[in-house]
Amino acid sequence: MKYLSLLLLFFSAAASAQNADWKELQGLIDKAVNTNGKVFVARNYKIDRPLVVANKQGESFNSYAVTIHGDATMWDVNSRSVIQTTYTDAPAMIVQSGKSVILEGLNFQGRYIPPKLTVPELYGASLQEYQTRDCRDNPETPYAAIAVDPFCCGGISSDEYPGLGSWYINKSACKGTTGKLIIKDCTFNGFIVGLKQFSASCTITKSELRLENIRIGTCKVGIAFGGSATGSTTIENIGAWGLTHTLFDFDHYGIADAGTCEINGINIAGDVVQMINKARPGSKIVIRNVFAESLGRIGIWISEGNDRLDNASINFRYINQVQYHPDYVLWGDNVTISLSTLRYYGQVTPMVFLGNQQHVRVSYQKSRPLFVNDAKKERKWKNDLPVTVTDTYRPLTINGNAKTGDYVFFFDKKNRYLGFGDVRENSNGKSRIEYLSSPAKYKNELTLKY
């Protein structure tokens, strides 16, 4: 009984200490919000519930100005001004309806652990397939370091953050959402989404979001864009140095029509599958000054026009490490790439580009760019025959006159591109195709062209 009493006392004290951290920091935030003041995060905090930065009066939110700052920089490793969550189903911090909010020098640490996948499994997974059950992975309300303006959507209760129901109001009662938000010298590590900005349907104020010196550690998604169609986002210097599937998302957790977005300075040096996920036109996006190592692909980037990627140096993850080609390094419509180097460093490796895109003064060095739309339009195929693929990782042998060094493309019966591989051997009228991309996902008969 003494032992049991000691255990109960120990756990009670631990829970009390965690709760005390939240109470202390939330109390400082509430005071600053009510006085348009400042909060200095002088030490590390371990919180057991979300920190809410808001001024709620009855069924509406009043605007405010506040600064919450600490001693962290984007170069810190879990050392100063850390805000660490003990839960996995809500944001570490929520910002709602602020007139002017500054978050600076904060290190957000969560409990997200990525799925245990092999290198081929990781780089072959879509964003939707890349899942974990250990954290809240709701596209509307994911586990995040920072969530901006989630409370005046008037959404479905099952999509609300658990335990925060009293904060939600109807959209009709919302006087305005966050006008200006500056996030500087912050780290997001161990979350499904680093920063989740809520959608245009919830945003009735022209929003201005500025991020500067941001480190993305291990997250499923770095930034999920939202805000309003008339809003703007500026990012200056962001690094992705952990295991992250998608750095910028405008589709699954974010929205396509998120206003204008200018990003200057990206450094990717971790295991990042894709830089951007934007499957629908909407926001105008300009990205400049990118350096990336071992990037799986640039991603999906569909635009209405005038989107740009300028001055990028991108080295893609080697095919012999992944064991197959990506279906594409960029699926982009109405995107211009200029003054850039795209390559598999030191290797003669094909790179497939899908969609209508412009490449201006782009170097591929030894790598070979393949523009599928141009090839289809100009009918440059040497042959056309049916084939059935059953296993991506197993080399495929085909009949025909394909030569070593040729590239074999797979299309469905409606002539839609599915993937490709390259011819490594040819003898006695048979060709050996290796490093096949995703056609094995399709069990029906495909058309093969080379």
Secondary structure, 3 states (H helix, E strand, C coil): CHHHHHHHHHHHHHHHHHHHHHHHHHHHHHHHHHHCCEEEECCCEEECCCEEECCEECCEECCCEEEEEECCCCCCCCCCCEEEECCCCCCCEEECCCCEEEEECCEEECCCCCCCCCHHHHHHCCCCCCCCCCCCCCCCCCCEEEEECCCCCCCCHHHCCCCCHHHCCCHHHCCCCCCEEEEEEEEEECEEEEEEECCHHHCCCCCEEEEEEEEECCEEEEEECCCCCCCEEEEEEEEECCEEEEEEECCCCCCCCCCEEEEEEEEECCEEEEEEEECCCCCEEEEEEEEEEEECEEEEEEEEEEEEEEEEEEEECCHHHHCCCCCCCEEEEEEEEEEEEEECCCCCCEEEEECCEEEEEEECCCCEEEEHHHHHHHCCCCCEEEECCCCCCCCEEEECCCCCCCEEEEECCCCCEEEEEEEEEEECCEEEEECCCHHHHCCCCEEEEC
